[in-house]
Amino acid sequence: MTAARQFHAREGHLRVPRQHREDVDGELLGLGSFISNVRRRAAKLSVERREALNALEMRW
């Protein structure tokens, strides 16, 4: 979620390209694949996780 928050703070949205990798403290994280997987598994997410992503304007 840190990568998603960082991306949203910089870009103002979470429309992340599938291949995008986000640098978090010197480590490249696969944010694009994470977002893609979260969208596919949306029904299985906890309420807290969905609310956190909704706060970042997640497009389901």
All heavy atoms as TSV, in Angstrom:
chain	resi	resn	atom	element	x	y	z
A	1	MET	N	N	0.813	-1.195	0.000
A	1	MET	CA	C	0.000	0.000	0.000
A	1	MET	C	C	0.857	1.261	0.000
A	1	MET	O	O	0.409	2.280	-0.467
A	1	MET	CB	C	-0.919	0.002	1.217
A	1	MET	CG	C	-2.097	-0.946	1.115
A	1	MET	SD	S	-3.307	-0.531	-0.136
A	1	MET	CE	C	-3.870	1.027	0.424
A	2	THR	N	N	2.076	1.171	0.502
A	2	THR	CA	C	2.958	2.339	0.511
A	2	THR	C	C	3.220	2.817	-0.906
A	2	THR	O	O	3.172	4.014	-1.185
A	2	THR	CB	C	4.293	2.013	1.212
A	2	THR	OG1	O	4.006	1.603	2.546
A	2	THR	CG2	C	5.207	3.210	1.233
A	3	ALA	N	N	3.453	1.879	-1.811
A	3	ALA	CA	C	3.718	2.235	-3.211
A	3	ALA	C	C	2.489	2.903	-3.828
A	3	ALA	O	O	2.613	3.883	-4.563
A	3	ALA	CB	C	4.117	0.996	-4.009
A	4	ALA	N	N	1.309	2.394	-3.513
A	4	ALA	CA	C	0.072	2.973	-4.044
A	4	ALA	C	C	-0.129	4.386	-3.507
A	4	ALA	O	O	-0.486	5.303	-4.261
A	4	ALA	CB	C	-1.119	2.088	-3.688
A	5	ARG	N	N	0.102	4.576	-2.221
A	5	ARG	CA	C	-0.036	5.924	-1.632
A	5	ARG	C	C	0.968	6.896	-2.261
A	5	ARG	O	O	0.636	8.038	-2.558
A	5	ARG	CB	C	0.172	5.857	-0.125
A	5	ARG	CG	C	-0.987	5.280	0.618
A	5	ARG	CD	C	-0.781	5.398	2.129
A	5	ARG	NE	N	-1.622	4.458	2.806
A	5	ARG	CZ	C	-1.227	3.270	3.252
A	5	ARG	NH1	N	0.020	2.891	3.144
A	5	ARG	NH2	N	-2.080	2.464	3.839
A	6	GLN	N	N	2.180	6.427	-2.434
A	6	GLN	CA	C	3.235	7.269	-3.011
A	6	GLN	C	C	2.885	7.659	-4.449
A	6	GLN	O	O	2.998	8.821	-4.837
A	6	GLN	CB	C	4.551	6.494	-2.982
A	6	GLN	CG	C	5.735	7.237	-3.527
A	6	GLN	CD	C	7.010	6.426	-3.339
A	6	GLN	OE1	O	7.386	6.151	-2.221
A	6	GLN	NE2	N	7.626	6.027	-4.440
A	7	PHE	N	N	2.428	6.698	-5.240
A	7	PHE	CA	C	2.044	6.956	-6.626
A	7	PHE	C	C	0.884	7.952	-6.670
A	7	PHE	O	O	0.900	8.906	-7.445
A	7	PHE	CB	C	1.644	5.646	-7.315
A	7	PHE	CG	C	1.297	5.810	-8.769
A	7	PHE	CD1	C	2.269	5.690	-9.750
A	7	PHE	CD2	C	-0.008	6.083	-9.168
A	7	PHE	CE1	C	1.959	5.836	-11.084
A	7	PHE	CE2	C	-0.330	6.231	-10.497
A	7	PHE	CZ	C	0.657	6.112	-11.467
A	8	HIS	N	N	-0.126	7.731	-5.835
A	8	HIS	CA	C	-1.298	8.609	-5.807
A	8	HIS	C	C	-0.905	10.036	-5.401
A	8	HIS	O	O	-1.387	11.004	-5.992
A	8	HIS	CB	C	-2.358	8.063	-4.855
A	8	HIS	CG	C	-3.609	8.871	-4.852
A	8	HIS	ND1	N	-3.822	9.890	-3.956
A	8	HIS	CD2	C	-4.697	8.833	-5.657
A	8	HIS	CE1	C	-4.992	10.439	-4.198
A	8	HIS	NE2	N	-5.546	9.816	-5.227
A	9	ALA	N	N	-0.036	10.160	-4.418
A	9	ALA	CA	C	0.398	11.492	-3.979
A	9	ALA	C	C	1.105	12.241	-5.100
A	9	ALA	O	O	0.929	13.446	-5.268
A	9	ALA	CB	C	1.319	11.367	-2.768
A	10	ARG	N	N	1.880	11.525	-5.899
A	10	ARG	CA	C	2.627	12.151	-6.978
A	10	ARG	C	C	1.764	12.408	-8.224
A	10	ARG	O	O	1.821	13.461	-8.829
A	10	ARG	CB	C	3.822	11.257	-7.358
A	10	ARG	CG	C	4.714	11.864	-8.415
A	10	ARG	CD	C	5.898	10.971	-8.793
A	10	ARG	NE	N	5.451	9.734	-9.423
A	10	ARG	CZ	C	5.538	8.526	-8.892
A	10	ARG	NH1	N	6.064	8.359	-7.688
A	10	ARG	NH2	N	5.104	7.463	-9.531
A	11	GLU	N	N	0.942	11.414	-8.589
A	11	GLU	CA	C	0.186	11.480	-9.850
A	11	GLU	C	C	-1.258	11.952	-9.685
A	11	GLU	O	O	-1.877	12.375	-10.652
A	11	GLU	CB	C	0.180	10.103	-10.539
A	11	GLU	CG	C	1.559	9.541	-10.816
A	11	GLU	CD	C	2.330	10.348	-11.842
A	11	GLU	OE1	O	1.700	10.967	-12.724
A	11	GLU	OE2	O	3.572	10.347	-11.772
A	12	GLY	N	N	-1.816	11.814	-8.482
A	12	GLY	CA	C	-3.186	12.236	-8.237
A	12	GLY	C	C	-4.235	11.223	-8.671
A	12	GLY	O	O	-5.427	11.528	-8.706
A	13	HIS	N	N	-3.828	10.001	-8.977
A	13	HIS	CA	C	-4.747	8.935	-9.388
A	13	HIS	C	C	-4.069	7.587	-9.187
A	13	HIS	O	O	-2.892	7.525	-8.842
A	13	HIS	CB	C	-5.165	9.101	-10.862
A	13	HIS	CG	C	-4.006	9.058	-11.815
A	13	HIS	ND1	N	-3.409	7.877	-12.215
A	13	HIS	CD2	C	-3.328	10.048	-12.422
A	13	HIS	CE1	C	-2.425	8.145	-13.046
A	13	HIS	NE2	N	-2.339	9.463	-13.183
A	14	LEU	N	N	-4.829	6.514	-9.400
A	14	LEU	CA	C	-4.264	5.160	-9.327
A	14	LEU	C	C	-4.448	4.409	-10.638
A	14	LEU	O	O	-4.594	3.197	-10.645
A	14	LEU	CB	C	-4.930	4.356	-8.194
A	14	LEU	CG	C	-4.287	4.416	-6.827
A	14	LEU	CD1	C	-4.976	3.460	-5.858
A	14	LEU	CD2	C	-2.809	4.135	-6.864
A	15	ARG	N	N	-4.427	5.105	-11.738
A	15	ARG	CA	C	-4.493	4.462	-13.053
A	15	ARG	C	C	-3.061	4.065	-13.430
A	15	ARG	O	O	-2.405	4.713	-14.225
A	15	ARG	CB	C	-5.121	5.391	-14.077
A	15	ARG	CG	C	-6.574	5.708	-13.774
A	15	ARG	CD	C	-7.231	6.590	-14.822
A	15	ARG	NE	N	-6.537	7.852	-15.041
A	15	ARG	CZ	C	-6.717	8.961	-14.343
A	15	ARG	NH1	N	-7.581	8.973	-13.341
A	15	ARG	NH2	N	-6.051	10.052	-14.624
A	16	VAL	N	N	-2.625	2.970	-12.843
A	16	VAL	CA	C	-1.236	2.534	-12.949
A	16	VAL	C	C	-1.082	1.576	-14.120
A	16	VAL	O	O	-1.793	0.571	-14.199
A	16	VAL	CB	C	-0.809	1.825	-11.637
A	16	VAL	CG1	C	0.643	1.433	-11.690
A	16	VAL	CG2	C	-1.095	2.711	-10.443
A	17	PRO	N	N	-0.134	1.842	-15.025
A	17	PRO	CA	C	0.119	0.887	-16.114
A	17	PRO	C	C	0.559	-0.468	-15.549
A	17	PRO	O	O	1.255	-0.532	-14.537
A	17	PRO	CB	C	1.262	1.537	-16.900
A	17	PRO	CG	C	1.238	2.975	-16.516
A	17	PRO	CD	C	0.699	3.029	-15.117
A	18	ARG	N	N	0.157	-1.538	-16.197
A	18	ARG	CA	C	0.423	-2.909	-15.715
A	18	ARG	C	C	1.906	-3.151	-15.437
A	18	ARG	O	O	2.266	-3.836	-14.489
A	18	ARG	CB	C	-0.088	-3.907	-16.761
A	18	ARG	CG	C	0.183	-5.359	-16.415
A	18	ARG	CD	C	-0.908	-5.893	-15.506
A	18	ARG	NE	N	-0.850	-7.337	-15.378
A	18	ARG	CZ	C	-0.208	-7.952	-14.390
A	18	ARG	NH1	N	0.413	-7.290	-13.487
A	18	ARG	NH2	N	-0.220	-9.265	-14.325
A	19	GLN	N	N	2.790	-2.609	-16.230
A	19	GLN	CA	C	4.227	-2.856	-16.094
A	19	GLN	C	C	4.938	-1.883	-15.154
A	19	GLN	O	O	6.143	-1.978	-14.969
A	19	GLN	CB	C	4.896	-2.806	-17.466
A	19	GLN	CG	C	4.400	-3.855	-18.434
A	19	GLN	CD	C	4.651	-5.259	-17.929
A	19	GLN	OE1	O	5.711	-5.556	-17.400
A	19	GLN	NE2	N	3.644	-6.121	-18.060
A	20	HIS	N	N	4.196	-0.954	-14.556
A	20	HIS	CA	C	4.826	0.084	-13.725
A	20	HIS	C	C	5.442	-0.500	-12.461
A	20	HIS	O	O	4.857	-1.326	-11.779
A	20	HIS	CB	C	3.808	1.154	-13.335
A	20	HIS	CG	C	4.400	2.233	-12.477
A	20	HIS	ND1	N	5.209	3.202	-12.985
A	20	HIS	CD2	C	4.315	2.454	-11.135
A	20	HIS	CE1	C	5.607	4.004	-11.995
A	20	HIS	NE2	N	5.070	3.558	-10.858
A	21	ARG	N	N	6.652	-0.040	-12.177
A	21	ARG	CA	C	7.340	-0.396	-10.939
A	21	ARG	C	C	7.603	0.895	-10.187
A	21	ARG	O	O	8.085	1.858	-10.753
A	21	ARG	CB	C	8.619	-1.151	-11.241
A	21	ARG	CG	C	8.295	-2.484	-11.949
A	21	ARG	CD	C	9.491	-3.295	-12.316
A	21	ARG	NE	N	10.321	-3.736	-11.217
A	21	ARG	CZ	C	10.070	-4.765	-10.415
A	21	ARG	NH1	N	8.960	-5.448	-10.565
A	21	ARG	NH2	N	10.898	-5.110	-9.471
A	22	GLU	N	N	7.260	0.897	-8.917
A	22	GLU	CA	C	7.390	2.088	-8.077
A	22	GLU	C	C	8.583	1.925	-7.137
A	22	GLU	O	O	8.746	0.896	-6.494
A	22	GLU	CB	C	6.105	2.274	-7.264
A	22	GLU	CG	C	6.025	3.540	-6.490
A	22	GLU	CD	C	5.794	4.774	-7.328
A	22	GLU	OE1	O	5.426	4.670	-8.513
A	22	GLU	OE2	O	5.975	5.872	-6.790
A	23	ASP	N	N	9.427	2.960	-7.082
A	23	ASP	CA	C	10.593	2.947	-6.205
A	23	ASP	C	C	10.172	3.397	-4.806
A	23	ASP	O	O	9.766	4.531	-4.601
A	23	ASP	CB	C	11.667	3.882	-6.757
A	23	ASP	CG	C	12.958	3.846	-5.970
A	23	ASP	OD1	O	12.920	3.512	-4.769
A	23	ASP	OD2	O	13.999	4.160	-6.551
A	24	VAL	N	N	10.265	2.487	-3.850
A	24	VAL	CA	C	9.934	2.782	-2.453
A	24	VAL	C	C	11.181	2.487	-1.625
A	24	VAL	O	O	11.591	1.333	-1.500
A	24	VAL	CB	C	8.748	1.932	-1.956
A	24	VAL	CG1	C	8.473	2.207	-0.487
A	24	VAL	CG2	C	7.513	2.193	-2.793
A	25	ASP	N	N	11.790	3.541	-1.119
A	25	ASP	CA	C	13.001	3.409	-0.307
A	25	ASP	C	C	14.086	2.596	-1.007
A	25	ASP	O	O	14.727	1.732	-0.405
A	25	ASP	CB	C	12.682	2.786	1.061
A	25	ASP	CG	C	11.734	3.645	1.878
A	25	ASP	OD1	O	11.789	4.882	1.747
A	25	ASP	OD2	O	10.929	3.075	2.648
A	26	GLY	N	N	14.268	2.838	-2.298
A	26	GLY	CA	C	15.319	2.173	-3.058
A	26	GLY	C	C	14.963	0.790	-3.576
A	26	GLY	O	O	15.773	0.141	-4.225
A	27	GLU	N	N	13.766	0.330	-3.306
A	27	GLU	CA	C	13.320	-0.985	-3.774
A	27	GLU	C	C	12.216	-0.798	-4.815
A	27	GLU	O	O	11.238	-0.094	-4.580
A	27	GLU	CB	C	12.783	-1.804	-2.603
A	27	GLU	CG	C	12.377	-3.197	-2.976
A	27	GLU	CD	C	11.889	-4.006	-1.783
A	27	GLU	OE1	O	11.914	-3.497	-0.643
A	27	GLU	OE2	O	11.460	-5.148	-2.000
A	28	LEU	N	N	12.375	-1.437	-5.972
A	28	LEU	CA	C	11.361	-1.350	-7.021
A	28	LEU	C	C	10.267	-2.379	-6.759
A	28	LEU	O	O	10.532	-3.582	-6.701
A	28	LEU	CB	C	11.978	-1.582	-8.395
A	28	LEU	CG	C	12.847	-0.456	-8.921
A	28	LEU	CD1	C	13.471	-0.853	-10.252
A	28	LEU	CD2	C	12.044	0.819	-9.083
A	29	LEU	N	N	9.049	-1.883	-6.599
A	29	LEU	CA	C	7.902	-2.755	-6.336
A	29	LEU	C	C	6.976	-2.762	-7.548
A	29	LEU	O	O	6.741	-1.728	-8.167
A	29	LEU	CB	C	7.140	-2.263	-5.105
A	29	LEU	CG	C	7.954	-2.151	-3.816
A	29	LEU	CD1	C	7.095	-1.565	-2.708
A	29	LEU	CD2	C	8.503	-3.494	-3.416
A	30	GLY	N	N	6.420	-3.915	-7.853
A	30	GLY	CA	C	5.522	-4.065	-8.997
A	30	GLY	C	C	4.130	-3.540	-8.703
A	30	GLY	O	O	3.188	-4.318	-8.534
A	31	LEU	N	N	3.994	-2.225	-8.667
A	31	LEU	CA	C	2.709	-1.613	-8.343
A	31	LEU	C	C	1.654	-1.912	-9.400
A	31	LEU	O	O	0.501	-2.179	-9.067
A	31	LEU	CB	C	2.861	-0.102	-8.158
A	31	LEU	CG	C	1.586	0.660	-7.816
A	31	LEU	CD1	C	0.970	0.140	-6.529
A	31	LEU	CD2	C	1.864	2.150	-7.732
A	32	GLY	N	N	2.024	-1.885	-10.653
A	32	GLY	CA	C	1.054	-2.149	-11.720
A	32	GLY	C	C	0.435	-3.526	-11.606
A	32	GLY	O	O	-0.778	-3.692	-11.721
A	33	SER	N	N	1.243	-4.534	-11.358
A	33	SER	CA	C	0.712	-5.892	-11.218
A	33	SER	C	C	-0.094	-6.030	-9.927
A	33	SER	O	O	-1.111	-6.723	-9.893
A	33	SER	CB	C	1.828	-6.928	-11.280
A	33	SER	OG	O	2.780	-6.711	-10.280
A	34	PHE	N	N	0.322	-5.335	-8.869
A	34	PHE	CA	C	-0.431	-5.352	-7.618
A	34	PHE	C	C	-1.842	-4.803	-7.840
A	34	PHE	O	O	-2.832	-5.422	-7.435
A	34	PHE	CB	C	0.296	-4.529	-6.543
A	34	PHE	CG	C	-0.539	-4.254	-5.327
A	34	PHE	CD1	C	-0.740	-5.238	-4.378
A	34	PHE	CD2	C	-1.121	-3.014	-5.127
A	34	PHE	CE1	C	-1.515	-4.984	-3.247
A	34	PHE	CE2	C	-1.890	-2.756	-4.001
A	34	PHE	CZ	C	-2.084	-3.742	-3.071
A	35	ILE	N	N	-1.937	-3.654	-8.493
A	35	ILE	CA	C	-3.246	-3.036	-8.746
A	35	ILE	C	C	-4.106	-3.950	-9.613
A	35	ILE	O	O	-5.298	-4.145	-9.355
A	35	ILE	CB	C	-3.079	-1.643	-9.392
A	35	ILE	CG1	C	-2.399	-0.670	-8.419
A	35	ILE	CG2	C	-4.409	-1.093	-9.891
A	35	ILE	CD1	C	-3.199	-0.325	-7.185
A	36	SER	N	N	-3.502	-4.534	-10.625
A	36	SER	CA	C	-4.230	-5.441	-11.506
A	36	SER	C	C	-4.777	-6.643	-10.727
A	36	SER	O	O	-5.938	-7.034	-10.894
A	36	SER	CB	C	-3.313	-5.910	-12.631
A	36	SER	OG	O	-3.968	-6.811	-13.472
A	37	ASN	N	N	-3.952	-7.219	-9.875
A	37	ASN	CA	C	-4.382	-8.368	-9.067
A	37	ASN	C	C	-5.465	-7.989	-8.072
A	37	ASN	O	O	-6.413	-8.749	-7.854
A	37	ASN	CB	C	-3.188	-8.974	-8.328
A	37	ASN	CG	C	-2.230	-9.672	-9.261
A	37	ASN	OD1	O	-2.598	-10.104	-10.349
A	37	ASN	ND2	N	-0.986	-9.766	-8.841
A	38	VAL	N	N	-5.348	-6.820	-7.476
A	38	VAL	CA	C	-6.354	-6.352	-6.520
A	38	VAL	C	C	-7.702	-6.186	-7.223
A	38	VAL	O	O	-8.735	-6.562	-6.677
A	38	VAL	CB	C	-5.903	-5.030	-5.857
A	38	VAL	CG1	C	-7.059	-4.325	-5.173
A	38	VAL	CG2	C	-4.790	-5.300	-4.862
A	39	ARG	N	N	-7.685	-5.652	-8.422
A	39	ARG	CA	C	-8.946	-5.488	-9.167
A	39	ARG	C	C	-9.607	-6.844	-9.418
A	39	ARG	O	O	-10.814	-6.985	-9.302
A	39	ARG	CB	C	-8.690	-4.785	-10.497
A	39	ARG	CG	C	-8.520	-3.313	-10.367
A	39	ARG	CD	C	-8.496	-2.635	-11.730
A	39	ARG	NE	N	-8.272	-1.224	-11.547
A	39	ARG	CZ	C	-7.218	-0.567	-12.002
A	39	ARG	NH1	N	-6.290	-1.194	-12.696
A	39	ARG	NH2	N	-7.092	0.717	-11.780
A	40	ARG	N	N	-8.802	-7.832	-9.790
A	40	ARG	CA	C	-9.335	-9.167	-10.073
A	40	ARG	C	C	-9.895	-9.835	-8.820
A	40	ARG	O	O	-10.840	-10.615	-8.901
A	40	ARG	CB	C	-8.232	-10.051	-10.648
A	40	ARG	CG	C	-8.337	-10.277	-12.115
A	40	ARG	CD	C	-7.490	-11.432	-12.588
A	40	ARG	NE	N	-6.219	-11.565	-11.886
A	40	ARG	CZ	C	-5.060	-11.079	-12.316
A	40	ARG	NH1	N	-4.999	-10.429	-13.447
A	40	ARG	NH2	N	-3.961	-11.257	-11.623
A	41	ARG	N	N	-9.293	-9.553	-7.688
A	41	ARG	CA	C	-9.688	-10.206	-6.441
A	41	ARG	C	C	-10.488	-9.286	-5.515
A	41	ARG	O	O	-10.536	-9.509	-4.303
A	41	ARG	CB	C	-8.435	-10.679	-5.717
A	41	ARG	CG	C	-7.656	-11.686	-6.528
A	41	ARG	CD	C	-6.406	-12.117	-5.812
A	41	ARG	NE	N	-5.659	-13.038	-6.638
A	41	ARG	CZ	C	-4.400	-12.864	-6.985
A	41	ARG	NH1	N	-3.723	-11.821	-6.555
A	41	ARG	NH2	N	-3.789	-13.741	-7.750
A	42	ALA	N	N	-11.112	-8.285	-6.065
A	42	ALA	CA	C	-11.808	-7.265	-5.276
A	42	ALA	C	C	-12.826	-7.866	-4.310
A	42	ALA	O	O	-12.954	-7.406	-3.177
A	42	ALA	CB	C	-12.482	-6.263	-6.198
A	43	ALA	N	N	-13.531	-8.886	-4.716
A	43	ALA	CA	C	-14.569	-9.476	-3.867
A	43	ALA	C	C	-13.993	-10.136	-2.616
A	43	ALA	O	O	-14.697	-10.298	-1.621
A	43	ALA	CB	C	-15.374	-10.495	-4.664
A	44	LYS	N	N	-12.719	-10.487	-2.652
A	44	LYS	CA	C	-12.093	-11.180	-1.525
A	44	LYS	C	C	-11.352	-10.246	-0.570
A	44	LYS	O	O	-10.847	-10.681	0.453
A	44	LYS	CB	C	-11.117	-12.227	-2.041
A	44	LYS	CG	C	-11.787	-13.324	-2.829
A	44	LYS	CD	C	-10.778	-14.325	-3.328
A	44	LYS	CE	C	-11.469	-15.408	-4.145
A	44	LYS	NZ	N	-10.518	-16.392	-4.629
A	45	LEU	N	N	-11.290	-8.963	-0.896
A	45	LEU	CA	C	-10.555	-8.013	-0.062
A	45	LEU	C	C	-11.306	-7.710	1.228
A	45	LEU	O	O	-12.538	-7.715	1.256
A	45	LEU	CB	C	-10.347	-6.693	-0.812
A	45	LEU	CG	C	-9.451	-6.711	-2.030
A	45	LEU	CD1	C	-9.432	-5.335	-2.669
A	45	LEU	CD2	C	-8.046	-7.145	-1.672
A	46	SER	N	N	-10.544	-7.414	2.257
A	46	SER	CA	C	-11.167	-7.003	3.512
A	46	SER	C	C	-11.794	-5.620	3.323
A	46	SER	O	O	-11.411	-4.865	2.426
A	46	SER	CB	C	-10.127	-6.935	4.630
A	46	SER	OG	O	-9.227	-5.869	4.400
A	47	VAL	N	N	-12.728	-5.310	4.176
A	47	VAL	CA	C	-13.386	-4.001	4.126
A	47	VAL	C	C	-12.349	-2.894	4.309
A	47	VAL	O	O	-12.384	-1.877	3.603
A	47	VAL	CB	C	-14.489	-3.913	5.210
A	47	VAL	CG1	C	-15.043	-2.508	5.308
A	47	VAL	CG2	C	-15.585	-4.911	4.927
A	48	GLU	N	N	-11.415	-3.106	5.217
A	48	GLU	CA	C	-10.385	-2.103	5.481
A	48	GLU	C	C	-9.522	-1.841	4.249
A	48	GLU	O	O	-9.205	-0.700	3.928
A	48	GLU	CB	C	-9.497	-2.540	6.655
A	48	GLU	CG	C	-10.216	-2.615	7.977
A	48	GLU	CD	C	-11.003	-3.908	8.170
A	48	GLU	OE1	O	-10.793	-4.891	7.406
A	48	GLU	OE2	O	-11.847	-3.929	9.075
A	49	ARG	N	N	-9.141	-2.925	3.549
A	49	ARG	CA	C	-8.298	-2.777	2.352
A	49	ARG	C	C	-9.061	-2.039	1.251
A	49	ARG	O	O	-8.531	-1.163	0.592
A	49	ARG	CB	C	-7.833	-4.156	1.884
A	49	ARG	CG	C	-7.014	-4.203	0.609
A	49	ARG	CD	C	-5.693	-3.443	0.648
A	49	ARG	NE	N	-4.775	-3.873	1.643
A	49	ARG	CZ	C	-3.678	-4.588	1.427
A	49	ARG	NH1	N	-3.388	-4.987	0.220
A	49	ARG	NH2	N	-2.885	-4.902	2.407
A	50	ARG	N	N	-10.330	-2.403	1.052
A	50	ARG	CA	C	-11.158	-1.718	0.038
A	50	ARG	C	C	-11.289	-0.235	0.365
A	50	ARG	O	O	-11.189	0.608	-0.522
A	50	ARG	CB	C	-12.544	-2.349	-0.057
A	50	ARG	CG	C	-12.604	-3.528	-0.992
A	50	ARG	CD	C	-14.020	-3.993	-1.200
A	50	ARG	NE	N	-14.749	-3.192	-2.158
A	50	ARG	CZ	C	-14.743	-3.383	-3.475
A	50	ARG	NH1	N	-14.011	-4.322	-3.992
A	50	ARG	NH2	N	-15.448	-2.632	-4.257
A	51	GLU	N	N	-11.542	0.085	1.638
A	51	GLU	CA	C	-11.692	1.483	2.039
A	51	GLU	C	C	-10.395	2.255	1.835
A	51	GLU	O	O	-10.425	3.402	1.396
A	51	GLU	CB	C	-12.143	1.567	3.495
A	51	GLU	CG	C	-13.580	1.154	3.693
A	51	GLU	CD	C	-13.995	1.117	5.151
A	51	GLU	OE1	O	-13.148	1.327	6.042
A	51	GLU	OE2	O	-15.187	0.860	5.398
A	52	ALA	N	N	-9.259	1.633	2.132
A	52	ALA	CA	C	-7.964	2.288	1.942
A	52	ALA	C	C	-7.734	2.577	0.454
A	52	ALA	O	O	-7.262	3.664	0.077
A	52	ALA	CB	C	-6.843	1.429	2.492
A	53	LEU	N	N	-8.080	1.631	-0.397
A	53	LEU	CA	C	-7.920	1.837	-1.842
A	53	LEU	C	C	-8.940	2.851	-2.374
A	53	LEU	O	O	-8.612	3.667	-3.241
A	53	LEU	CB	C	-8.013	0.516	-2.581
A	53	LEU	CG	C	-6.819	-0.414	-2.364
A	53	LEU	CD1	C	-7.136	-1.815	-2.829
A	53	LEU	CD2	C	-5.596	0.126	-3.063
A	54	ASN	N	N	-10.146	2.818	-1.870
A	54	ASN	CA	C	-11.156	3.805	-2.268
A	54	ASN	C	C	-10.710	5.215	-1.901
A	54	ASN	O	O	-10.976	6.170	-2.641
A	54	ASN	CB	C	-12.511	3.499	-1.652
A	54	ASN	CG	C	-13.212	2.346	-2.335
A	54	ASN	OD1	O	-12.962	2.052	-3.501
A	54	ASN	ND2	N	-14.083	1.672	-1.604
A	55	ALA	N	N	-10.033	5.356	-0.761
A	55	ALA	CA	C	-9.535	6.671	-0.344
A	55	ALA	C	C	-8.502	7.202	-1.333
A	55	ALA	O	O	-8.324	8.415	-1.454
A	55	ALA	CB	C	-8.943	6.579	1.054
A	56	LEU	N	N	-7.852	6.295	-2.062
A	56	LEU	CA	C	-6.866	6.684	-3.081
A	56	LEU	C	C	-7.507	6.772	-4.467
A	56	LEU	O	O	-6.807	6.813	-5.473
A	56	LEU	CB	C	-5.704	5.683	-3.101
A	56	LEU	CG	C	-4.876	5.599	-1.833
A	56	LEU	CD1	C	-3.837	4.497	-1.971
A	56	LEU	CD2	C	-4.216	6.924	-1.524
A	57	GLU	N	N	-8.839	6.784	-4.499
A	57	GLU	CA	C	-9.605	6.894	-5.747
A	57	GLU	C	C	-9.370	5.715	-6.689
A	57	GLU	O	O	-9.234	5.875	-7.899
A	57	GLU	CB	C	-9.290	8.215	-6.454
A	57	GLU	CG	C	-9.574	9.431	-5.585
A	57	GLU	CD	C	-9.085	10.720	-6.198
A	57	GLU	OE1	O	-9.066	10.825	-7.441
A	57	GLU	OE2	O	-8.720	11.621	-5.424
A	58	MET	N	N	-9.346	4.513	-6.134
A	58	MET	CA	C	-9.174	3.294	-6.920
A	58	MET	C	C	-10.308	3.148	-7.898
A	58	MET	O	O	-11.477	3.331	-7.549
A	58	MET	CB	C	-9.139	2.099	-5.957
A	58	MET	CG	C	-9.069	0.764	-6.631
A	58	MET	SD	S	-7.449	0.516	-7.328
A	58	MET	CE	C	-7.511	-1.232	-7.637
A	59	ARG	N	N	-9.985	2.835	-9.137
A	59	ARG	CA	C	-10.987	2.552	-10.174
A	59	ARG	C	C	-11.163	1.050	-10.260
A	59	ARG	O	O	-10.260	0.335	-10.666
A	59	ARG	CB	C	-10.535	3.107	-11.520
A	59	ARG	CG	C	-10.544	4.613	-11.561
A	59	ARG	CD	C	-10.007	5.150	-12.851
A	59	ARG	NE	N	-10.697	4.561	-13.982
A	59	ARG	CZ	C	-10.275	4.636	-15.218
A	59	ARG	NH1	N	-9.161	5.260	-15.514
A	59	ARG	NH2	N	-10.940	4.067	-16.201
A	60	TRP	N	N	-12.316	0.567	-9.852
A	60	TRP	CA	C	-12.574	-0.875	-9.849
A	60	TRP	C	C	-13.079	-1.279	-11.192
A	60	TRP	O	O	-12.987	-2.292	-11.680
A	60	TRP	CB	C	-13.568	-1.244	-8.764
A	60	TRP	CG	C	-13.078	-0.863	-7.406
A	60	TRP	CD1	C	-13.412	0.253	-6.705
A	60	TRP	CD2	C	-12.127	-1.568	-6.599
A	60	TRP	NE1	N	-12.735	0.277	-5.505
A	60	TRP	CE2	C	-11.933	-0.817	-5.412
A	60	TRP	CE3	C	-11.410	-2.741	-6.768
A	60	TRP	CZ2	C	-11.079	-1.233	-4.403
A	60	TRP	CZ3	C	-10.569	-3.134	-5.755
A	60	TRP	CH2	C	-10.405	-2.380	-4.595
